[in-house]
């Protein structure tokens, strides 16, 4: 099977598993909004969850994956199976020790961490105290999820993608069930959600163990600080924390500043981020995870022509999905919140405020997606310095833009600043990667992106007209709202694919060819 087909197939498997997970995540957020709305308790929970979740994104899914997968891929392909198993067990043992220390420190230092991360909460002792309590309860989540990330790296290297991708369903189900069944059993009902987070992390990790065993990687205790690959992984991980995680660091800065805005702002940003990450999780992360093992093998083999081909293929796939998704989210931001979240403790004013944040986040959807594919390309080339330098520039730009825009646009300005930062990050990475590996089809990539953008315009007009047919501020009317929104999405997809076919988009032809082969089989 060609590398392109393997990448597309892996991305498809990951995308399918992630669709199920993201749907459950949406159900989870709908349950949270119905049970708890957007106010003091949700601000405290989302702030408390943000801290271990930020570490997950920086460390587990970011630095650890980007440093471990290229090294382990090289070890797995060029060494014996016994040596690959030994490396996996050494890394698992050392990571367990490190993350146990990190978790203990996080629990002990929770008041200081919350004070620094959310300074606006100090003015309200009730909110501050609740945030500290919830943070201490949920901090062990980073321990389990970091070990999960290592297991995911091992399984992805041996081209098993489904189980790690589907595992987040267990987190979502755990949170939903705990919120539903346990909220009345606590003096502060939202404590049930924190319990659900902790239980979900345990379940996610346990799901990987039997699959690792079947794939020839039974987990064993193996302590060896002097293993030759461990030092390489550690050296790659340090810079990777900042290089991969700049987008999430920008979100963190946004949440810090949101704590200074009116009550509910932290919750509006959280709900918007969740919807923003829906297409990211379904496709962008899938492409990034699918393309990284291929890029790592090709870089290790010195096959730069294949490296460039795999990279540009991943970038084109990303643009083909994220550009229409960007347009759709911008047009349907408030209607989506009205349909999915409005009701119970979540009213239309809150839906509109969350919709504003989603609109501005959506502007940066394709930009963030491209960064998620470009940064691992640098790490596959063992270059950790360049993404860090670029990320620092983007971080400074986000901080300055946030301070400028938060006054006129409130929480919407913080979301817009994140998108502007992603633009700077993506542009610099493209330029510097071209200098590093030479031309890799930039003109063709721009041409492909322009075709996708042009194909998205008739879709945008049709969807905008359809969603304007009803009043989204009306309470209830879920069947009517759902019918209109689903109809608009369906019409939009058909118009987009038709326009893309008329414009002779290469991605459309490849999609049609894959469907023909699938039906032929």
C-alpha positions in Angstrom: 0.0 0.0 0.0 1.4 3.5 -0.9 2.2 6.0 1.8 -0.6 8.3 0.6 -3.1 5.5 0.9 -1.8 4.5 4.3 -2.1 8.1 5.6 -5.6 8.5 4.1 -6.7 5.1 5.6 -5.2 5.9 9.0 -6.9 9.3 8.9 -10.2 7.7 8.0 -10.0 5.2 10.9 -9.0 8.0 13.3 -11.7 10.2 12.0 -14.4 7.6 12.3 -13.4 6.8 15.9 -13.1 10.5 16.7 -16.5 11.3 15.3 -18.1 8.9 17.8 -16.0 10.5 20.6 -16.8 14.0 19.6 -20.5 13.3 19.4 -20.3 12.0 22.9 -18.3 15.1 23.9 -21.1 17.2 22.4 -23.7 15.3 24.4 -21.5 15.8 27.5 -21.3 19.6 27.0 -25.1 19.7 26.3 -25.6 17.9 29.6 -23.3 20.2 31.5 -25.0 23.3 30.0 -28.5 21.9 30.9 -27.5 20.9 34.5 -25.3 23.8 35.4 -25.7 26.6 32.8 -22.9 29.3 32.6 -22.1 30.9 35.9 -20.0 30.7 39.1 -19.9 26.8 39.3 -19.2 26.3 35.6 -16.6 29.0 35.6 -14.9 27.3 38.6 -15.1 23.8 37.0 -13.8 24.9 33.6 -11.0 26.9 35.2 -10.1 23.9 37.4 -10.2 21.5 34.5 -8.3 23.8 32.3 -5.1 23.3 34.4 -4.6 19.5 34.0 -6.2 19.7 30.6 -3.6 22.3 29.5 -0.8 20.0 30.8 -2.4 17.2 28.8 -2.3 19.2 25.6 1.2 20.6 26.2 2.8 17.5 27.6 0.9 14.4 26.8 -0.6 15.1 23.3 2.0 17.7 22.4 5.6 17.2 23.6 5.5 13.6 24.5 3.9 12.4 21.3 6.1 14.6 19.1 9.3 13.5 20.8 8.4 9.8 21.4 6.8 8.8 18.1 9.8 9.7 15.8 12.3 8.1 18.2 10.2 5.0 18.8 9.4 4.7 15.0 13.1 4.7 14.2 13.8 2.2 17.0 10.9 0.0 15.9 11.9 -0.1 12.3 15.6 -0.4 12.7 16.0 -2.5 15.8 14.8 -5.9 17.0 11.3 -6.4 18.5 12.9 -7.1 21.9 14.7 -3.7 21.8 11.5 -1.9 20.8 9.6 -3.6 23.7 12.4 -2.6 26.1 12.3 1.0 25.0 8.5 1.1 25.5 8.7 -0.3 29.0 11.6 2.0 30.0 9.6 5.0 28.8 6.4 3.8 30.6 8.3 3.2 33.9 10.1 6.6 33.8 6.9 8.4 32.8 5.0 6.8 35.6 7.5 8.1 38.2 7.7 11.6 36.7 4.0 12.1 36.4 3.4 10.8 40.0 5.7 13.7 41.1 3.9 16.2 38.9 0.5 15.1 40.2 1.6 15.4 43.8 3.1 18.8 43.2 -0.1 20.0 41.5 -2.3 18.9 44.3 -0.2 20.6 46.9 0.3 23.8 45.0 -3.3 24.2 43.7 -4.0 27.5 45.5 -1.0 29.1 44.1 -1.6 27.7 40.6 -5.2 28.9 40.5 -4.2 32.3 41.9 -1.7 32.8 39.0 -3.9 31.2 36.3 -7.1 32.9 37.2 -6.3 36.1 39.1 -9.8 37.5 38.7 -11.2 34.7 40.9 -9.4 36.0 44.0 -12.0 38.8 44.3 -14.6 36.1 45.0 -13.5 33.8 47.8 -16.3 31.3 47.1 -15.4 31.0 43.4 -11.6 30.8 44.3 -12.1 28.1 47.0 -14.3 26.0 44.7 -11.8 26.2 41.9 -9.0 25.1 44.2 -11.0 22.2 45.5 -12.1 21.0 42.0 -8.5 21.4 40.7 -7.1 19.2 43.5 -9.8 16.6 42.8 -9.1 16.5 39.0 -5.3 17.0 38.9 -4.5 13.2 38.9 -6.2 13.1 35.5 -2.9 14.3 34.0 -1.2 11.2 35.4 -3.5 8.8 33.6 -3.8 10.7 30.4 0.0 11.1 30.0 0.5 7.3 30.3 -2.4 7.0 27.8 -0.5 9.3 25.4 2.6 7.0 25.6 0.4 4.0 24.8 -1.2 5.9 21.9 2.3 6.6 20.5 3.2 2.9 20.6 0.0 1.8 19.0 0.1 4.5 16.3 3.6 3.4 15.4 2.5 -0.1 14.8 -0.5 1.4 12.8 -3.2 0.7 15.3 -5.2 3.9 15.6 -8.8 3.0 16.5 -8.5 2.1 20.2 -6.6 5.3 21.4 -9.0 7.5 19.3 -12.2 5.9 20.7 -11.0 5.9 24.3 -12.1 9.5 24.9 -15.7 8.1 24.7 -15.1 6.7 28.1 -14.2 10.1 29.5 -17.4 11.6 28.1 -19.6 8.8 29.2 -18.1 8.9 32.7 -18.7 12.7 33.0 -22.3 12.4 31.7 -23.3 9.6 34.0 -21.7 11.3 37.0 -23.4 14.6 36.3 -26.7 12.9 35.8 -26.6 10.4 38.7 -24.3 12.1 41.4 -24.9 15.8 41.2 -27.6 15.7 43.9 -25.3 13.7 46.2 -22.8 16.6 46.7 -23.2 19.8 48.5 -21.8 21.5 45.5 -23.4 19.6 42.5 -20.7 20.3 40.0 -18.3 18.2 42.1 -19.9 15.2 40.3 -18.3 16.4 37.0 -14.9 16.4 38.6 -15.4 12.8 39.8 -16.4 11.9 36.3 -13.2 13.4 34.9 -11.0 11.3 37.2 -12.9 8.1 36.6 -12.8 8.7 32.8 -9.0 9.1 32.9 -8.6 5.7 34.6 -10.9 4.0 32.1 -9.1 5.5 29.1 -5.8 4.1 30.2 -7.1 0.6 31.2 -8.6 0.3 27.7 -5.1 0.4 26.1 -3.5 -2.4 28.2 -5.0 -5.5 26.5 -4.5 -4.0 23.0 -0.8 -3.3 23.8 -0.5 -7.0 24.9 -2.0 -8.3 21.7 0.3 -6.1 19.6 3.4 -7.5 21.4 4.0 -4.8 23.9 3.0 -6.1 27.4 3.8 -3.4 30.0 6.6 -4.2 32.4 8.6 -2.3 35.0 12.0 -1.5 33.4 14.0 1.3 35.0 17.0 2.5 32.9 17.9 6.2 33.0 20.9 5.5 30.7 18.9 4.0 27.8 20.3 5.7 24.6 16.9 6.6 23.3 15.6 8.1 26.6 18.0 11.0 26.4 17.0 11.8 22.8 13.3 11.8 23.7 14.0 14.0 26.8 16.0 16.5 24.7 13.2 16.7 22.1 10.4 17.0 24.6 11.6 20.2 26.3 11.2 22.5 23.3 8.2 20.5 22.1 6.2 21.7 25.0 6.1 25.2 23.7 6.3 24.4 20.0 3.3 22.1 19.8 1.3 23.8 22.6 1.3 27.4 21.6 -2.3 27.4 20.5 -3.4 25.9 23.8 -1.1 28.3 25.7 -2.9 31.1 23.9 -6.2 29.7 25.0 -4.9 29.6 28.5 -3.9 33.3 28.3 -7.4 34.0 27.0 -8.9 32.2 30.0 -6.6 34.1 32.4 -7.8 37.4 31.0 -11.4 36.1 30.8 -11.3 35.7 34.6 -11.1 39.5 34.7 -14.2 39.9 32.5 -17.9 39.6 33.6 -19.1 36.3 35.1 -19.7 33.7 32.5 -16.9 34.7 30.2 -14.7 31.7 31.1 -17.7 29.4 30.3 -18.5 31.1 27.0 -14.9 30.6 25.8 -15.0 27.0 27.0 -18.2 26.1 25.2 -17.0 27.8 22.0 -13.6 26.0 22.2 -15.4 22.7 22.5 -17.4 23.3 19.3 -14.3 24.8 17.6 -12.4 21.6 18.4 -15.1 19.4 17.0 -13.8 19.5 13.4 -10.2 19.7 14.7 -10.6 16.5 16.7 -12.5 14.6 13.9 -10.1 15.4 11.1 -7.1 17.6 11.8 -5.8 15.6 14.8 -6.5 12.4 12.8 -4.3 13.7 9.8 -1.6 14.8 12.2 -1.4 11.5 14.0 -1.6 9.6 10.7 1.1 11.5 8.9 3.6 11.7 11.8 4.8 8.0 11.7 5.1 8.3 7.9 7.2 11.5 8.1 9.3 10.0 10.8 10.1 6.9 8.8 10.8 8.9 5.6 13.1 11.4 7.4 15.0 8.5 9.1 15.5 6.9 5.7 16.6 10.2 4.1 13.8 10.0 1.5 13.0 13.7 1.3 11.0 13.4 -1.9 8.6 11.1 -0.2 8.7 13.3 3.0 7.6 16.3 1.0 4.9 14.4 -0.8 3.4 13.1 2.4 3.5 16.5 4.0 1.8 18.4 1.2 -0.8 15.6 1.0 -1.6 16.0 4.6 -1.8 19.8 4.3 -4.1 19.6 1.3 -6.4 17.1 3.1 -6.5 19.5 6.0 -7.5 22.5 3.9 -10.2 20.5 2.1 -12.0 19.8 5.3 -11.3 22.8 7.5 -12.0 25.7 5.1 -15.7 24.7 4.6 -15.9 23.9 8.3 -14.6 27.4 9.1 -17.3 29.0 6.9 -20.0 26.8 8.4 -19.1 27.5 12.0 -19.0 31.3 11.3 -22.4 31.3 9.7 -24.1 28.9 12.2 -22.4 29.9 15.5 -25.4 31.1 17.4 -27.9 28.7 15.8 -25.7 25.8 16.9 -25.7 27.0 20.5 -29.4 27.7 20.3 -30.1 24.1 19.2 -27.7 22.1 21.3 -27.3 24.1 24.5 -30.2 26.4 25.0 -32.6 25.2 27.7 -32.5 24.6 31.4 -30.0 26.9 33.0 -28.6 28.0 29.6 -30.7 30.8 28.0 -30.5 32.6 24.6 -28.3 35.5 25.9 -25.7 32.9 27.0 -26.1 31.1 23.6 -25.5 34.4 21.8 -22.4 35.2 23.9 -20.9 31.8 23.3 -21.8 32.2 19.6 -19.7 35.4 19.4 -16.7 33.5 20.8 -17.2 30.6 18.3 -17.4 33.1 15.4 -14.0 34.6 16.2 -12.4 31.2 17.0 -13.6 29.8 13.7 -11.6 32.4 11.8 -8.5 30.5 12.8 -9.7 27.0 12.3 -7.7 26.2 9.1 -4.7 28.1 10.5 -4.6 26.0 13.7 -5.1 22.9 11.6 -2.1 23.6 9.4 0.1 24.3 12.4 -0.9 20.9 13.9 0.4 19.2 10.7 3.5 21.5 10.2 5.0 21.3 13.7 5.4 17.5 13.7 7.2 17.8 10.3 9.9 19.8 12.1 10.1 17.2 14.9 10.3 14.3 12.4 13.4 16.2 11.1 14.7 16.3 14.7 14.4 20.1 14.6 12.9 21.4 17.9 14.3 24.9 17.9 12.5 26.4 14.9 8.9 25.6 16.1 9.8 27.0 19.6 11.1 30.3 18.1 8.0 30.6 16.0 5.7 29.7 18.8 7.2 32.4 21.0 6.6 35.1 18.4 2.9 33.8 18.1 2.5 33.8 21.8 3.7 37.4 22.2 1.4 38.4 19.4 -1.6 36.7 21.1 -0.9 38.4 24.4 -0.6 41.9 22.9 -3.7 41.4 20.6 -5.7 40.0 23.6 -5.0 43.1 25.7 -5.9 45.3 22.8 -9.1 43.5 21.7 -10.6 42.4 25.1 -11.8 45.9 25.9 -13.8 46.6 22.7 -14.9 43.0 22.0 -14.8 41.5 25.5 -14.5 37.6 25.4 -14.9 37.8 21.6 -11.6 39.8 21.4 -9.8 37.0 23.2 -11.0 34.5 20.7 -10.0 36.7 17.8 -6.6 37.3 19.2 -6.1 33.5 19.3 -6.9 33.3 15.6 -4.5 36.1 14.7 -1.8 34.4 16.6 -2.5 31.2 14.7 -2.1 33.1 11.4 1.4 34.3 12.4 2.4 30.9 13.6 1.3 29.1 10.4 2.8 31.7 8.1 6.2 31.6 9.7 6.3 27.8 9.9 5.5 27.5 6.2 8.3 29.9 5.2 10.9 28.3 7.5 10.0 24.8 6.5 10.5 25.7 2.9 13.9 27.0 3.6 14.8 23.8 5.4 13.5 21.2 2.9 13.2 23.2 -0.3 10.0 23.8 -2.3 7.3 21.3 -1.4 4.4 22.3 -3.6 3.5 25.6 -2.1 1.9 27.0 -5.2 -0.1 23.9 -5.7 -1.2 24.0 -2.0 -2.3 27.7 -2.4 -4.1 26.8 -5.6 -5.9 23.9 -3.9 -6.8 26.1 -0.9 -8.2 28.8 -3.2 -10.4 26.3 -5.0 -11.7 25.0 -1.7 -12.5 28.6 -0.6 -14.3 29.3 -3.8 -16.3 26.2 -3.5 -17.3 27.2 0.0 -18.8 30.5 -1.0 -22.1 29.2 -2.5 -22.4 26.9 0.5 -22.1 29.9 2.8 -24.8 31.9 1.0 -27.2 29.0 1.0 -26.6 28.1 4.6 -26.9 31.8 5.7 -30.3 32.1 3.9 -31.7 28.9 5.4 -30.7 29.6 9.0 -32.3 33.0 8.7 -35.7 31.4 8.1 -36.5 31.0 11.8 -36.1 32.8 15.1 -33.3 31.1 17.1 -34.1 33.0 20.3 -37.4 31.1 20.7 -37.2 28.6 23.6 -37.8 24.9 22.8 -38.7 24.2 19.1 -35.9 21.6 19.0 -37.4 19.6 16.1 -37.8 22.8 14.0 -34.4 24.1 14.8 -32.8 20.7 14.3 -34.5 20.2 11.0 -33.5 23.7 9.7 -29.9 23.3 10.8 -29.5 19.8 9.5 -31.1 20.7 6.3 -28.8 23.7 5.9 -25.7 21.6 6.6 -26.9 18.9 4.2 -27.5 21.5 1.4 -24.2 23.1 2.2 -22.2 19.9 1.9 -23.9 19.1 -1.4 -23.2 22.5 -2.8 -19.6 22.5 -1.6 -18.8 19.1 -3.2 -20.6 20.0 -6.4 -18.7 23.3 -6.6 -15.4 21.6 -5.8 -16.0 19.1 -8.5 -16.8 21.8 -11.1 -13.5 23.6 -10.0 -11.7 20.3 -10.5 -10.4 20.0 -7.0 -7.9 17.2 -6.7 -9.2 16.2 -3.3 -12.7 15.7 -4.7 -11.3 13.4 -7.4 -9.4 11.4 -4.9 -12.4 11.1 -2.7 -14.5 9.9 -5.6 -11.8 7.4 -6.6 -11.7 6.0 -3.1 -15.4 5.6 -2.9 -15.5 3.8 -6.3 -12.8 1.4 -5.1 -14.7 0.8 -1.8 -18.0 0.1 -3.6 -16.2 -2.1 -6.1 -14.8 -4.3 -3.3 
